[in-house]
Amino acid sequence: DTGVSQNPRHKITKRGQNVTFRCDPISEHNRLYWYRQTLGQGPEFLTYFQNEAQLEKSRLLSDRFSAERPKGSFSTLEIQRTEQGDSAMYLCASSFGGGHETQYFGPGTRLLVL
Amino acid sequence: ILNVEQSPQSLHVQEGDSTNFTCSFPSSNFYALHWYRWETAKSPEALFVMTLNGDEKKKGRISATLNTKEGYSYLYIKGSQPEDSATYLCASPTYNQGGKLIFGQGTELSVKP
């Protein structure tokens, strides 16, 4: 296992289009997190899963955003009707447990909405 | 609301200089502090997880200290090298809320040869 992977690495889309990102966590990790990072800011929490259950969603996650983790393995993050303000780096992380457990990050998906 | 702050926002040093950055966080309900290094086009890399007041951790030329009573952590790099150029992030998990990390805005380090 080589770590957390994310696809695609880059995505350019036009405003109003839907996009979907995928995250493959480290296989034995039960927790999976999504974060978003914009220029000059640290990553901000979006949502997290424990196994297949989505346990928390940030108020940053509007109705246009949806995340799934079927069977507690990979996860997808979909953004519907993209807006220019959605342009950001979307990061995925996984861990075995929470709190003081290390979260291992993927390389992120850079989204640009034109 | 947990608020994590880092300073400075950016730092430019010469190769061989030693440097340090600060991460401050609320001292009440402290749970843990994470440090990450994030190089351009790569995944954020975990450096340290610190939990105890007075903790000091070291990884090669990088070390970190923790003061939970006053709410700060320092990251030190001894003899900076160009390959140390990266953004250094600190983050604190929210206690009893699933471990989501609250990040500071990062310190961008540039080391010139």
gemmi code that builds the backbone of each chain (N, CA, C; Angstrom):
import gemmi

chains = {
    "A": [
        ("ASP", (0.844, -1.186, 0.000), (0.000, 0.000, 0.000), (0.885, 1.244, 0.000)),
        ("THR", (0.628, 2.135, -0.944), (1.525, 3.279, -1.089), (0.942, 4.542, -0.499)),
        ("GLY", (-0.154, 4.474, 0.193), (-0.709, 5.657, 0.808), (-2.052, 6.030, 0.211)),
        ("VAL", (-2.467, 7.237, 0.521), (-3.761, 7.745, 0.063), (-3.618, 8.271, -1.369)),
        ("SER", (-4.521, 7.870, -2.227), (-4.471, 8.380, -3.595), (-5.755, 9.133, -3.918)),
        ("GLN", (-5.641, 10.099, -4.808), (-6.786, 10.908, -5.225), (-6.758, 11.068, -6.736)),
        ("ASN", (-7.931, 11.042, -7.308), (-8.071, 11.230, -8.755), (-9.316, 12.055, -9.073)),
        ("PRO", (-9.248, 12.918, -10.090), (-8.017, 13.273, -10.804), (-7.145, 14.193, -9.965)),
        ("ARG", (-5.944, 14.492, -10.419), (-5.090, 15.438, -9.705), (-5.477, 16.875, -10.046)),
        ("HIS", (-5.960, 17.065, -11.255), (-6.371, 18.398, -11.694), (-7.689, 18.278, -12.447)),
        ("LYS", (-8.532, 19.300, -12.269), (-9.795, 19.325, -12.986), (-10.138, 20.768, -13.321)),
        ("ILE", (-10.356, 21.009, -14.610), (-10.828, 22.314, -15.056), (-12.226, 22.106, -15.601)),
        ("THR", (-13.160, 22.923, -15.152), (-14.534, 22.770, -15.584), (-15.173, 24.137, -15.772)),
        ("LYS", (-16.270, 24.149, -16.466), (-16.996, 25.402, -16.649), (-18.058, 25.524, -15.567)),
        ("ARG", (-18.321, 26.741, -15.203), (-19.351, 27.019, -14.201), (-20.664, 26.337, -14.589)),
        ("GLY", (-21.275, 25.693, -13.606), (-22.546, 25.025, -13.850), (-22.436, 23.530, -14.107)),
        ("GLN", (-21.206, 23.073, -14.384), (-21.006, 21.645, -14.618), (-20.870, 20.904, -13.291)),
        ("ASN", (-21.104, 19.590, -13.340), (-20.894, 18.745, -12.162), (-19.525, 18.093, -12.242)),
        ("VAL", (-18.891, 17.926, -11.091), (-17.605, 17.237, -11.035), (-17.631, 16.220, -9.904)),
        ("THR", (-16.837, 15.173, -10.066), (-16.723, 14.146, -9.034), (-15.264, 13.805, -8.827)),
        ("PHE", (-14.860, 13.745, -7.569), (-13.496, 13.385, -7.213), (-13.531, 12.070, -6.445)),
        ("ARG", (-12.398, 11.345, -6.546), (-12.320, 10.065, -5.856), (-11.133, 10.041, -4.912)),
        ("CYS", (-11.302, 9.391, -3.776), (-10.227, 9.204, -2.812), (-10.157, 7.730, -2.442)),
        ("ASP", (-8.953, 7.172, -2.536), (-8.709, 5.803, -2.068), (-7.828, 5.878, -0.832)),
        ("PRO", (-8.368, 5.559, 0.334), (-7.589, 5.684, 1.570), (-6.645, 4.500, 1.750)),
        ("ILE", (-5.839, 4.583, 2.800), (-5.030, 3.431, 3.209), (-6.003, 2.343, 3.647)),
        ("SER", (-5.785, 1.144, 3.206), (-6.820, 0.109, 3.236), (-7.344, -0.219, 4.630)),
        ("GLU", (-6.526, -0.209, 5.630), (-7.016, -0.605, 6.958), (-7.588, 0.562, 7.767)),
        ("HIS", (-7.580, 1.760, 7.182), (-8.063, 2.924, 7.913), (-9.581, 3.004, 7.898)),
        ("ASN", (-10.194, 3.228, 9.058), (-11.650, 3.282, 9.126), (-12.191, 4.698, 8.987)),
        ("ARG", (-11.332, 5.696, 9.170), (-11.814, 7.076, 9.066), (-11.291, 7.727, 7.794)),
        ("LEU", (-12.161, 8.500, 7.180), (-11.794, 9.202, 5.955), (-12.336, 10.620, 6.053)),
        ("TYR", (-11.474, 11.578, 5.758), (-11.811, 13.000, 5.897), (-11.658, 13.688, 4.551)),
        ("TRP", (-12.493, 14.691, 4.315), (-12.332, 15.601, 3.184), (-12.093, 17.011, 3.727)),
        ("TYR", (-11.115, 17.683, 3.125), (-10.795, 19.068, 3.455), (-10.707, 19.861, 2.155)),
        ("ARG", (-10.844, 21.182, 2.288), (-10.687, 22.072, 1.138), (-9.698, 23.163, 1.519)),
        ("GLN", (-8.790, 23.455, 0.599), (-7.798, 24.490, 0.873), (-7.809, 25.522, -0.242)),
        ("THR", (-7.958, 26.780, 0.143), (-7.885, 27.879, -0.818), (-6.615, 28.671, -0.568)),
        ("LEU", (-6.264, 29.484, -1.546), (-4.968, 30.173, -1.527), (-4.773, 30.994, -0.262)),
        ("GLY", (-3.640, 30.780, 0.397), (-3.311, 31.572, 1.574), (-3.964, 31.096, 2.858)),
        ("GLN", (-4.730, 30.027, 2.765), (-5.419, 29.505, 3.948), (-4.969, 28.076, 4.231)),
        ("GLY", (-5.163, 27.641, 5.460), (-4.946, 26.240, 5.757), (-6.142, 25.417, 5.308)),
        ("PRO", (-5.992, 24.120, 5.234), (-7.124, 23.265, 4.869), (-8.286, 23.443, 5.845)),
        ("GLU", (-9.515, 23.401, 5.292), (-10.715, 23.504, 6.117), (-11.505, 22.202, 6.014)),
        ("PHE", (-11.998, 21.751, 7.135), (-12.747, 20.499, 7.200), (-14.048, 20.609, 6.425)),
        ("LEU", (-14.361, 19.552, 5.664), (-15.641, 19.485, 4.952), (-16.552, 18.409, 5.544)),
        ("THR", (-16.032, 17.172, 5.630), (-16.854, 16.076, 6.112), (-15.965, 14.902, 6.471)),
        ("TYR", (-16.507, 13.949, 7.258), (-15.738, 12.742, 7.508), (-16.649, 11.528, 7.670)),
        ("PHE", (-16.043, 10.380, 7.413), (-16.713, 9.089, 7.490), (-15.995, 8.193, 8.491)),
        ("GLN", (-16.783, 7.432, 9.202), (-16.231, 6.301, 9.929), (-16.826, 5.065, 9.269)),
        ("ASN", (-15.953, 4.288, 8.675), (-16.408, 3.204, 7.794), (-17.324, 3.812, 6.728)),
        ("GLU", (-18.551, 3.311, 6.555), (-19.409, 3.855, 5.496), (-20.314, 4.984, 5.984)),
        ("ALA", (-20.314, 5.250, 7.275), (-21.220, 6.245, 7.837), (-20.610, 7.645, 7.798)),
        ("GLN", (-21.364, 8.582, 7.214), (-20.937, 9.979, 7.199), (-21.377, 10.596, 8.519)),
        ("LEU", (-20.427, 10.938, 9.379), (-20.750, 11.340, 10.741), (-20.840, 12.839, 10.947)),
        ("GLU", (-20.214, 13.618, 10.105), (-20.282, 15.062, 10.283), (-20.067, 15.761, 8.958)),
        ("LYS", (-20.807, 16.840, 8.776), (-20.633, 17.700, 7.604), (-20.465, 19.133, 8.071)),
        ("SER", (-19.508, 19.817, 7.506), (-19.289, 21.217, 7.839), (-20.383, 22.082, 7.214)),
        ("ARG", (-20.608, 23.243, 7.825), (-21.555, 24.198, 7.227), (-21.005, 24.725, 5.907)),
        ("LEU", (-19.706, 24.500, 5.653), (-19.122, 24.887, 4.363), (-19.687, 24.032, 3.224)),
        ("LEU", (-20.193, 22.876, 3.580), (-20.664, 21.925, 2.583), (-22.109, 22.254, 2.231)),
        ("SER", (-22.271, 23.027, 1.146), (-23.628, 23.410, 0.753), (-24.361, 22.206, 0.174)),
        ("ASP", (-25.629, 22.423, -0.162), (-26.452, 21.351, -0.733), (-25.915, 20.859, -2.071)),
        ("ARG", (-25.046, 21.635, -2.679), (-24.497, 21.223, -3.975), (-23.408, 20.151, -3.824)),
        ("PHE", (-22.940, 19.984, -2.594), (-21.874, 19.020, -2.328), (-22.473, 17.736, -1.743)),
        ("SER", (-21.979, 16.613, -2.213), (-22.369, 15.351, -1.595), (-21.164, 14.416, -1.586)),
        ("ALA", (-21.044, 13.656, -0.526), (-19.941, 12.719, -0.392), (-20.493, 11.361, -0.011)),
        ("GLU", (-19.816, 10.344, -0.503), (-20.213, 8.973, -0.197), (-18.978, 8.130, 0.083)),
        ("ARG", (-19.203, 7.076, 0.821), (-18.142, 6.103, 1.034), (-18.784, 4.713, 1.085)),
        ("PRO", (-19.187, 4.240, -0.087), (-19.861, 2.935, -0.114), (-18.925, 1.824, 0.365)),
        ("LYS", (-19.463, 0.942, 1.186), (-18.708, -0.213, 1.691), (-17.492, 0.194, 2.522)),
        ("GLY", (-17.428, 1.430, 2.929), (-16.333, 1.846, 3.802), (-14.955, 1.793, 3.187)),
        ("SER", (-14.911, 1.846, 1.848), (-13.584, 1.802, 1.210), (-13.276, 3.168, 0.593)),
        ("PHE", (-13.316, 3.274, -0.743), (-13.024, 4.566, -1.370), (-14.179, 5.533, -1.107)),
        ("SER", (-13.902, 6.800, -1.353), (-14.938, 7.828, -1.182), (-14.999, 8.700, -2.422)),
        ("THR", (-16.168, 9.245, -2.686), (-16.324, 10.222, -3.763), (-16.902, 11.502, -3.200)),
        ("LEU", (-16.467, 12.610, -3.775), (-17.001, 13.930, -3.440), (-17.526, 14.527, -4.736)),
        ("GLU", (-18.810, 14.821, -4.774), (-19.415, 15.393, -5.971), (-19.834, 16.827, -5.697)),
        ("ILE", (-19.550, 17.681, -6.642), (-20.025, 19.070, -6.588), (-20.939, 19.276, -7.786)),
        ("GLN", (-22.167, 19.630, -7.522), (-23.118, 19.904, -8.599), (-23.175, 21.401, -8.886)),
        ("ARG", (-23.421, 21.713, -10.129), (-23.591, 23.126, -10.559), (-22.446, 23.980, -10.000)),
        ("THR", (-21.245, 23.629, -10.396), (-20.068, 24.297, -9.836), (-20.123, 25.811, -10.015)),
        ("GLU", (-19.516, 26.486, -9.051), (-19.399, 27.950, -9.070), (-17.910, 28.296, -8.989)),
        ("GLN", (-17.586, 29.522, -9.394), (-16.177, 29.920, -9.380), (-15.593, 29.844, -7.972)),
        ("GLY", (-16.413, 30.075, -6.972), (-15.951, 30.004, -5.587), (-15.600, 28.601, -5.128)),
        ("ASP", (-15.944, 27.604, -5.931), (-15.577, 26.226, -5.588), (-14.133, 25.912, -5.960)),
        ("SER", (-13.506, 26.803, -6.707), (-12.108, 26.577, -7.102), (-11.240, 26.477, -5.855)),
        ("ALA", (-10.533, 25.382, -5.721), (-9.763, 25.112, -4.512), (-9.005, 23.806, -4.697)),
        ("MET", (-8.186, 23.486, -3.696), (-7.570, 22.163, -3.613), (-8.427, 21.325, -2.671)),
        ("TYR", (-8.849, 20.157, -3.131), (-9.655, 19.265, -2.307), (-8.770, 18.112, -1.848)),
        ("LEU", (-8.624, 18.009, -0.535), (-7.723, 17.021, 0.066), (-8.513, 15.934, 0.765)),
        ("CYS", (-8.003, 14.740, 0.679), (-8.581, 13.600, 1.378), (-7.529, 13.069, 2.347)),
        ("ALA", (-7.973, 12.614, 3.497), (-7.064, 12.026, 4.473), (-7.724, 10.814, 5.104)),
        ("SER", (-6.913, 9.886, 5.569), (-7.474, 8.732, 6.274), (-6.672, 8.469, 7.531)),
        ("SER", (-7.326, 7.829, 8.488), (-6.667, 7.482, 9.739), (-7.319, 6.248, 10.326)),
        ("PHE", (-6.600, 5.646, 11.287), (-7.187, 4.543, 12.032), (-7.579, 5.130, 13.378)),
        ("GLY", (-8.814, 5.513, 13.517), (-9.244, 6.212, 14.717), (-9.153, 7.715, 14.519)),
        ("GLY", (-9.447, 8.459, 15.579), (-9.450, 9.915, 15.465), (-8.618, 10.559, 16.543)),
        ("GLY", (-8.796, 11.878, 16.707), (-8.136, 12.585, 17.792), (-6.648, 12.706, 17.585)),
        ("HIS", (-5.861, 11.957, 18.359), (-4.424, 12.114, 18.223), (-3.814, 11.131, 17.228)),
        ("GLU", (-4.658, 10.406, 16.495), (-4.124, 9.526, 15.447), (-3.704, 10.364, 14.250)),
        ("THR", (-2.587, 10.031, 13.650), (-2.099, 10.739, 12.475), (-3.071, 10.562, 11.320)),
        ("GLN", (-3.384, 11.653, 10.633), (-4.157, 11.581, 9.407), (-3.168, 11.625, 8.242)),
        ("TYR", (-3.319, 10.699, 7.334), (-2.440, 10.580, 6.168), (-3.183, 11.149, 4.971)),
        ("PHE", (-2.525, 12.116, 4.322), (-3.181, 12.856, 3.256), (-2.811, 12.345, 1.873)),
        ("GLY", (-3.764, 12.492, 0.959), (-3.485, 12.311, -0.447), (-2.917, 13.588, -1.040)),
        ("PRO", (-2.557, 13.573, -2.330), (-1.949, 14.741, -2.960), (-2.951, 15.821, -3.343)),
        ("GLY", (-4.226, 15.524, -3.219), (-5.254, 16.512, -3.503), (-5.707, 16.533, -4.954)),
        ("THR", (-6.877, 17.105, -5.168), (-7.394, 17.395, -6.506), (-7.547, 18.902, -6.607)),
        ("ARG", (-6.850, 19.497, -7.574), (-6.941, 20.953, -7.791), (-8.089, 21.205, -8.757)),
        ("LEU", (-9.100, 21.917, -8.298), (-10.264, 22.249, -9.133), (-10.216, 23.712, -9.536)),
        ("LEU", (-10.396, 23.949, -10.820), (-10.520, 25.315, -11.337), (-11.836, 25.416, -12.082)),
        ("VAL", (-12.684, 26.310, -11.628), (-13.984, 26.541, -12.266), (-13.916, 27.851, -13.041)),
        ("LEU", (-14.113, 27.744, -14.352), (-14.013, 28.926, -15.210), (-15.360, 29.624, -15.365)),
    ],
    "B": [
        ("ILE", (-15.192, 28.210, 19.697), (-14.706, 27.795, 18.391), (-13.180, 27.703, 18.462)),
        ("LEU", (-12.654, 26.555, 18.059), (-11.218, 26.341, 18.077), (-10.565, 27.177, 16.987)),
        ("ASN", (-9.570, 27.982, 17.360), (-8.889, 28.841, 16.411), (-7.396, 28.590, 16.515)),
        ("VAL", (-6.784, 28.210, 15.425), (-5.356, 27.913, 15.380), (-4.669, 28.964, 14.514)),
        ("GLU", (-3.632, 29.583, 15.060), (-2.929, 30.649, 14.350), (-1.461, 30.278, 14.175)),
        ("GLN", (-0.891, 30.670, 13.044), (0.526, 30.431, 12.802), (1.220, 31.722, 12.416)),
        ("SER", (2.463, 31.838, 12.822), (3.272, 32.979, 12.414), (4.728, 32.549, 12.284)),
        ("PRO", (5.473, 33.201, 11.365), (4.960, 34.156, 10.382), (4.223, 33.442, 9.250)),
        ("GLN", (3.615, 34.223, 8.350), (2.950, 33.610, 7.196), (3.963, 33.101, 6.191)),
        ("SER", (5.088, 33.821, 6.068), (6.132, 33.365, 5.152), (7.492, 33.743, 5.709)),
        ("LEU", (8.479, 33.012, 5.261), (9.830, 33.164, 5.782), (10.809, 32.832, 4.661)),
        ("HIS", (11.785, 33.724, 4.474), (12.814, 33.479, 3.468), (14.157, 33.451, 4.187)),
        ("VAL", (14.869, 32.335, 4.085), (16.153, 32.203, 4.767), (17.195, 31.686, 3.787)),
        ("GLN", (18.451, 31.833, 4.198), (19.552, 31.309, 3.406), (19.874, 29.884, 3.870)),
        ("GLU", (20.388, 29.113, 2.944), (20.832, 27.764, 3.276), (21.793, 27.819, 4.465)),
        ("GLY", (21.551, 26.940, 5.431), (22.407, 26.893, 6.613), (21.845, 27.645, 7.802)),
        ("ASP", (20.900, 28.565, 7.552), (20.273, 29.286, 8.665), (19.385, 28.334, 9.455)),
        ("SER", (19.269, 28.591, 10.738), (18.278, 27.889, 11.550), (17.061, 28.796, 11.680)),
        ("THR", (15.896, 28.189, 11.765), (14.681, 28.978, 11.786), (13.634, 28.342, 12.690)),
        ("ASN", (12.652, 29.118, 13.061), (11.563, 28.554, 13.856), (10.266, 29.279, 13.559)),
        ("PHE", (9.149, 28.552, 13.726), (7.828, 29.113, 13.527), (6.988, 28.821, 14.762)),
        ("THR", (5.879, 29.559, 14.853), (5.005, 29.434, 16.007), (3.617, 29.001, 15.596)),
        ("CYS", (3.022, 28.151, 16.406), (1.622, 27.770, 16.265), (0.960, 28.036, 17.606)),
        ("SER", (-0.124, 28.811, 17.600), (-0.831, 29.059, 18.857), (-2.255, 28.530, 18.760)),
        ("PHE", (-2.768, 28.076, 19.882), (-4.069, 27.408, 19.924), (-4.673, 27.662, 21.304)),
        ("PRO", (-5.993, 27.497, 21.440), (-6.600, 27.676, 22.766), (-6.072, 26.627, 23.735)),
        ("SER", (-5.683, 27.068, 24.929), (-5.116, 26.134, 25.902), (-6.183, 25.309, 26.622)),
        ("SER", (-7.431, 25.793, 26.601), (-8.491, 25.026, 27.266), (-8.929, 23.865, 26.375)),
        ("ASN", (-9.263, 22.747, 26.984), (-9.719, 21.557, 26.253), (-8.712, 21.090, 25.206)),
        ("PHE", (-7.421, 21.244, 25.513), (-6.402, 20.788, 24.566), (-6.453, 19.276, 24.456)),
        ("TYR", (-6.265, 18.799, 23.212), (-6.310, 17.358, 22.985), (-5.012, 16.872, 22.344)),
        ("ALA", (-4.608, 17.508, 21.273), (-3.377, 17.130, 20.584), (-3.015, 18.225, 19.590)),
        ("LEU", (-1.763, 18.181, 19.115), (-1.325, 19.111, 18.076), (-0.542, 18.335, 17.032)),
        ("HIS", (-0.907, 18.567, 15.769), (-0.248, 17.905, 14.650), (0.574, 18.926, 13.870)),
        ("TRP", (1.738, 18.519, 13.415), (2.539, 19.319, 12.486), (2.669, 18.547, 11.176)),
        ("TYR", (2.503, 19.292, 10.068), (2.639, 18.719, 8.734), (3.582, 19.578, 7.907)),
        ("ARG", (4.250, 18.940, 6.965), (5.036, 19.642, 5.946), (4.376, 19.362, 4.602)),
        ("TRP", (4.163, 20.439, 3.809), (3.465, 20.288, 2.534), (4.296, 20.931, 1.449)),
        ("GLU", (4.942, 20.061, 0.667), (5.711, 20.527, -0.485), (4.786, 20.621, -1.687)),
        ("THR", (5.093, 21.544, -2.557), (4.287, 21.783, -3.759), (4.142, 20.488, -4.556)),
        ("ALA", (2.927, 20.210, -4.988), (2.587, 19.059, -5.835), (2.733, 17.717, -5.116)),
        ("LYS", (2.885, 17.749, -3.805), (2.964, 16.490, -3.046), (1.874, 16.442, -1.983)),
        ("SER", (1.752, 15.306, -1.319), (0.800, 15.176, -0.212), (1.363, 15.837, 1.029)),
        ("PRO", (0.524, 16.459, 1.846), (1.002, 16.897, 3.168), (1.585, 15.701, 3.922)),
        ("GLU", (2.760, 15.902, 4.497), (3.475, 14.827, 5.187), (3.416, 15.067, 6.689)),
        ("ALA", (2.977, 14.067, 7.432), (2.908, 14.202, 8.888), (4.313, 14.239, 9.470)),
        ("LEU", (4.556, 15.241, 10.310), (5.844, 15.346, 11.001), (5.725, 14.840, 12.439)),
        ("PHE", (4.822, 15.435, 13.205), (4.699, 15.086, 14.609), (3.232, 15.135, 15.045)),
        ("VAL", (2.913, 14.310, 16.045), (1.682, 14.464, 16.813), (2.121, 14.629, 18.258)),
        ("MET", (1.705, 15.723, 18.861), (2.158, 16.036, 20.212), (0.946, 16.107, 21.120)),
        ("THR", (1.078, 15.522, 22.316), (-0.069, 15.459, 23.210), (0.225, 15.963, 24.615)),
        ("LEU", (1.457, 15.883, 25.062), (1.751, 16.200, 26.461), (2.453, 17.535, 26.614)),
        ("ASN", (2.071, 18.285, 27.629), (2.742, 19.543, 27.924), (4.229, 19.284, 28.163)),
        ("GLY", (5.067, 20.096, 27.520), (6.502, 19.905, 27.663), (7.092, 18.923, 26.682)),
        ("ASP", (6.234, 18.298, 25.870), (6.688, 17.360, 24.843), (7.714, 18.014, 23.934)),
        ("GLU", (8.733, 17.249, 23.575), (9.670, 17.708, 22.564), (9.930, 16.522, 21.650)),
        ("LYS", (9.738, 16.748, 20.339), (9.943, 15.664, 19.388), (10.933, 16.097, 18.320)),
        ("LYS", (11.638, 15.115, 17.769), (12.692, 15.426, 16.811), (12.657, 14.432, 15.659)),
        ("LYS", (12.894, 14.977, 14.452), (12.974, 14.138, 13.256), (14.059, 14.741, 12.380)),
        ("GLY", (15.247, 14.165, 12.458), (16.379, 14.722, 11.709), (16.724, 16.107, 12.226)),
        ("ARG", (16.698, 17.087, 11.324), (17.034, 18.464, 11.703), (15.810, 19.256, 12.194)),
        ("ILE", (14.662, 18.623, 12.202), (13.434, 19.305, 12.599), (13.023, 18.852, 13.992)),
        ("SER", (12.674, 19.796, 14.837), (12.182, 19.459, 16.171), (11.003, 20.360, 16.519)),
        ("ALA", (10.211, 19.924, 17.488), (9.049, 20.694, 17.900), (8.886, 20.595, 19.406)),
        ("THR", (8.378, 21.674, 19.990), (8.082, 21.708, 21.419), (6.620, 22.071, 21.616)),
        ("LEU", (6.097, 21.742, 22.775), (4.681, 21.973, 23.049), (4.503, 22.547, 24.444)),
        ("ASN", (3.711, 23.637, 24.527), (3.328, 24.224, 25.810), (1.806, 24.333, 25.803)),
        ("THR", (1.163, 23.376, 26.457), (-0.315, 23.361, 26.432), (-0.904, 24.364, 27.418)),
        ("LYS", (-0.145, 24.754, 28.425), (-0.681, 25.692, 29.432), (-0.826, 27.091, 28.847)),
        ("GLU", (0.127, 27.473, 28.012), (0.054, 28.799, 27.398), (-0.439, 28.742, 25.953)),
        ("GLY", (-0.604, 27.553, 25.434), (-1.238, 27.386, 24.127), (-0.341, 27.706, 22.942)),
        ("TYR", (0.879, 27.148, 22.907), (1.703, 27.341, 21.732), (2.628, 26.154, 21.514)),
        ("SER", (3.061, 26.041, 20.261), (4.050, 25.045, 19.866), (5.039, 25.723, 18.931)),
        ("TYR", (6.313, 25.365, 19.063), (7.342, 25.877, 18.170), (7.866, 24.741, 17.298)),
        ("LEU", (8.108, 25.055, 16.044), (8.793, 24.121, 15.150), (10.139, 24.739, 14.787)),
        ("TYR", (11.217, 23.966, 14.974), (12.569, 24.438, 14.694), (13.171, 23.636, 13.549)),
        ("ILE", (13.866, 24.330, 12.670), (14.651, 23.646, 11.651), (16.095, 24.123, 11.796)),
        ("LYS", (16.974, 23.172, 12.028), (18.389, 23.489, 12.228), (19.127, 23.364, 10.903)),
        ("GLY", (19.896, 24.386, 10.540), (20.667, 24.295, 9.304), (19.797, 24.060, 8.082)),
        ("SER", (18.899, 25.012, 7.781), (17.928, 24.840, 6.704), (18.606, 24.492, 5.376)),
        ("GLN", (17.971, 23.623, 4.628), (18.423, 23.217, 3.303), (17.332, 23.574, 2.289)),
        ("PRO", (17.713, 23.751, 1.012), (16.683, 24.074, 0.000), (15.529, 23.064, -0.019)),
        ("GLU", (15.814, 21.813, 0.265), (14.746, 20.800, 0.264), (13.768, 20.952, 1.437)),
        ("ASP", (14.081, 21.841, 2.381), (13.149, 22.134, 3.468), (12.074, 23.119, 3.027)),
        ("SER", (12.238, 23.706, 1.843), (11.254, 24.670, 1.349), (9.899, 23.986, 1.203)),
        ("ALA", (8.919, 24.518, 1.899), (7.584, 23.913, 1.935), (6.689, 24.812, 2.776)),
        ("THR", (5.424, 24.468, 2.824), (4.509, 25.104, 3.775), (4.378, 24.185, 4.984)),
        ("TYR", (4.547, 24.747, 6.161), (4.457, 23.987, 7.399), (3.129, 24.338, 8.075)),
        ("LEU", (2.354, 23.317, 8.314), (1.016, 23.484, 8.869), (0.931, 22.859, 10.255)),
        ("CYS", (0.251, 23.552, 11.160), (-0.097, 22.912, 12.416), (-1.617, 22.777, 12.476)),
        ("ALA", (-2.083, 21.806, 13.227), (-3.519, 21.552, 13.303), (-3.848, 20.927, 14.638)),
        ("SER", (-5.037, 21.243, 15.117), (-5.481, 20.655, 16.375), (-6.808, 19.956, 16.155)),
        ("PRO", (-6.942, 18.738, 16.640), (-8.232, 18.059, 16.496), (-9.207, 18.582, 17.541)),
        ("THR", (-10.475, 18.636, 17.160), (-11.502, 19.060, 18.100), (-11.812, 17.897, 19.030)),
        ("TYR", (-11.765, 18.186, 20.321), (-11.944, 17.121, 21.298), (-13.333, 16.513, 21.187)),
        ("ASN", (-13.377, 15.215, 21.131), (-14.638, 14.489, 21.151), (-15.529, 14.798, 19.948)),
        ("GLN", (-14.940, 15.228, 18.850), (-15.720, 15.507, 17.649), (-15.122, 14.808, 16.443)),
        ("GLY", (-14.754, 13.581, 16.647), (-14.368, 12.754, 15.522), (-12.977, 12.975, 14.997)),
        ("GLY", (-12.233, 13.874, 15.628), (-10.854, 14.037, 15.216), (-10.630, 14.931, 14.028)),
        ("LYS", (-11.670, 15.652, 13.564), (-11.436, 16.566, 12.448), (-10.386, 17.589, 12.883)),
        ("LEU", (-9.515, 17.931, 11.949), (-8.414, 18.834, 12.255), (-8.786, 20.272, 11.914)),
        ("ILE", (-8.447, 21.176, 12.829), (-8.557, 22.607, 12.573), (-7.142, 23.103, 12.306)),
        ("PHE", (-6.907, 23.589, 11.103), (-5.569, 23.988, 10.675), (-5.331, 25.474, 10.885)),
        ("GLY", (-4.057, 25.812, 11.135), (-3.618, 27.182, 10.987), (-3.443, 27.487, 9.503)),
        ("GLN", (-3.106, 28.738, 9.203), (-3.004, 29.143, 7.805), (-1.683, 28.741, 7.168)),
        ("GLY", (-0.747, 28.245, 7.996), (0.515, 27.747, 7.458), (1.619, 28.790, 7.465)),
        ("THR", (2.852, 28.317, 7.507), (4.029, 29.149, 7.325), (4.756, 28.641, 6.092)),
        ("GLU", (4.909, 29.520, 5.097), (5.589, 29.144, 3.859), (7.070, 29.464, 3.992)),
        ("LEU", (7.892, 28.421, 3.961), (9.343, 28.582, 4.115), (10.030, 28.443, 2.767)),
        ("SER", (10.882, 29.399, 2.472), (11.700, 29.334, 1.260), (13.162, 29.402, 1.677)),
        ("VAL", (13.937, 28.397, 1.290), (15.356, 28.336, 1.635), (16.176, 28.521, 0.368)),
        ("LYS", (16.950, 29.596, 0.327), (17.751, 29.894, -0.867), (19.141, 29.306, -0.740)),
        ("PRO", (19.619, 28.680, -1.827), (20.970, 28.103, -1.769), (22.036, 29.195, -1.688)),
    ],
}
model = gemmi.Model(1)
for chain_id, residues in chains.items():
    chain = gemmi.Chain(chain_id)
    for i, (resn, *xyz) in enumerate(residues, 1):
        res = gemmi.Residue()
        res.name, res.seqid = resn, gemmi.SeqId(i, " ")
        for name, pos in zip(("N", "CA", "C"), xyz):
            atom = gemmi.Atom()
            atom.name, atom.element = name, gemmi.Element(name[0])
            atom.pos, atom.b_iso = gemmi.Position(*pos), 0.0
            res.add_atom(atom)
        chain.add_residue(res)
    model.add_chain(chain)
structure = gemmi.Structure()
structure.add_model(model)
structure.setup_entities()
